[in-house]
Amino acid sequence: METANVKLKEAERAKDADDRLAHNRANIGTICVDMGIDDRTTHLHDGRFLPGANCSASKLWLAARDRTPLNGAPPLGNYDIAAVGLGGFVSPRGWVELANPASTKLSLRLFNINNCSRKINNKSEGNSDSDLKDFSELGEFQLALRTVRTAASFIMPWNFSFLALENFLINSRFCNDDLLNVDNKAHILTQFTDYVFSENAAKWRDHEPFLNAGELKNT
């Protein structure tokens, strides 16, 4: 009897939550935001604190494309990423390339802690990637993936392409079925990740939605 009563109460609470969400969705209303000053540091506009957009991630991405310059905002490197435990995991060039949604030079290796304290050769931008160290272990790759997703959330809160990529890899156990008997999984996964970065950059340039988690399986 007691167990049945507990289950009944849990079911009622779940129904209450469903009803509340449905009611709020039907009466979401509109929010008026006044004009004001925002310098991204000292003066933060009220618009930054609006509730999250209640639309598809692709729609949000395309809306940002219509409102954002092709190469994004001028890059900064002083985001408080240390507050979330990842201070020092992003190289200066990582901040530069990540701030540009159309960048074809974004690489996960720019978020490898072993590359953050090294001086990268920039004499020839086309060959500078050869100075970047690869990941030696899957754990390093996983940390870099979490870092790039977290850093992107500071720069472009509307960009869920990095979250889609991370969740696809986590849900597939980092492509374990495909790479079961393959050596150096981190290197192959890095190549795949960089390819997805370049594909999403092309889609940004062409005003197309980013690759979502479902599409990444075929990719």
N, C-alpha and C positions, 0 to 999 in steps of 0.2 A: 504493500500500500504506500509506504513512504517513498520507495523508488518511483512508483507510478506518479505520485504527486510532484516529485522533483522534475521528472520528465515533462509533465504537463505544464508546469510553470516555465520551464525552459522554452517550450514550444510557444507559449504565450508571449514571452519576451521577444523571441525571434520574429513572431508575427507583428508585434508592436514596432520593432525596428524596421521591418519591411514597409509597414504602413506609413511610418514617419518619413522614410526615404522617398516613397512614392508621393506623399503629400508635398514634401519640400520641392521635389522635381517639378510638380505641376504648378507650384506657386513660387518659382525661383525669382521672378521679378527682375528689375534692373537696378543698377547702381550708378549714380551720377558722381563723376570724379571731376573736381574743379582743377583748373590749370594751376601750375605752381612751378617752383624751382627744384631741380634735382641735379646734384653734382656727383652722384654715385659714391660719395664719401661722407660729407658732413651733413648735407641737407638731402634727406630721402623723401621723395614724394609719396603721398598716400596711395598712389596707384601701384606701388610696389607691394602693398599689403592687401590687395584684393584677394578674395577666395580663388582657388584654382579654377581654371576654365573647365566648363562642363560640356566638352565636345570631344570629338575624336582627336587623337594625337596628330594624325595626318593633317586635319583641318587647322590645328594650331600651328603646325610647321609651315603650311602654305600661307597662313595669315601673317606669320612672322616674315616670310619671304617677300610679301607685298609691302611690308613696313620697314624692312631692314636693308641697308646697302648690301650689294653683292658680297663684299669682303668683310662684312660685319663691322662692329665698332672698333676703334683703336684698341689694341691689346694692352692689358695691364697685367702685372705680376704680383700684386700685393693683396690678393684675396686672402681672407682669413681661413685658409685651408688647414692650418695647424689646429684650429678649434675642433676639427673632426678627425684629428689624429693622422693627417697625411702631409704635414709640413715637411718640405724638402724633397718631396717625391716627384715634383714637376720641374723639368729643366726650363730655363728661360725661353729656349726655342719652342718648347712644348706649349707655353702660354701663348706665344705668338701665333703658332699654327692653329691651335685650338680655337682662338678667337675669330678665325676666318672660316665660316661655314663652307666656303668654296675651295678651301686649301687642298691641293693635290700632294702636299708634302707632309701631311699629318701622319705620323707613325707611332705605334704603341711604344716603340723603343725610346721615344722622347720622355716617357714616363717610367723608365727603368731607373731605379735609384742609383745604379752603377754609372749612368750617363749624366746624372744631375750635377756631380761635382767635377766632371771633366770638361776641359775646354774643347768644344767641337770646332773643327776646321770649317770656317765659313768662306774661305778664299774662292771656292767654286760651289755655288749653291747646288748645282746639279750633282756634285760628288760628295757633298757633306754627309750623306747618310752612311757612307762607308766607314766613318769614324765612330758610328754608334755601336755599342756592344749589344749582342743578342742575349736573349734569356737562356740561362743554362738549365733552369728547372721550371716545372709547371707552376710551382708556387709563386715564383717571381712574375710569371705571366699573369696569374690571377690577381696579384697585388697591383700590377700596372693597369689592368683592366678596371679594377675598382677605382684606382686613382683618376684615370681619364674620365670615367663616368661622373665622379664626384666633382672634379675640376670643372667639367662642362656645366654642371648644375649651377655653379657660381656664375659662370659667364653667360649662359643662355638657358634660363629656367624653362623655356618653352621647348627646348630641343630634347626629345625623348629617344632619339636614334641610338644614343650610347647605352641607354637603359635597355632598349630592345635587344641590342647586341649582347649585353652582359647576361640578360635573363635567358636568351636563347642558348648561350654557351653553358650556363649553369643547368638549365633544364635538360640539355643533351649530355650532361656530365662531361662537358668540354669535348664533345664529339667523340666520346669514348668508343662507341660502336665502330666508327670509321677508322679510328687510330689505335685500335686495340693492340695490334702487333707492330706498331710503327715506333721507331726510335726518334728521339728529339721532338716530342709532341709540341713543346713550347715554340719551337721555330716554325713549324707548320701552322699552328694556330695564330702566330704573329703575322704570317703572310696572309692568312685568311682575314684577320682583323684589319690589316692595312688595306686590303682589297675592298672590304666593306666601307671603310672610311672614304676611299676614293670614289666608290659608287654613290654614296650618299652626297658627296661633294658635287658630283655631276648632276644628281637629281635636284640639288639645291639650285644649281645654275640654270637648270631647265624647268624650274617651277613644277617639279614633280614630288610626290610624297616619298619619304625615306623608306628604306627597307624595314618592314616590321618583323617581329619575331617569327611569324609564320612563313614569310617569304625567305627568311634567312636559311630555313631548312633546305629549300631548293637551291639557294645560292651556294 
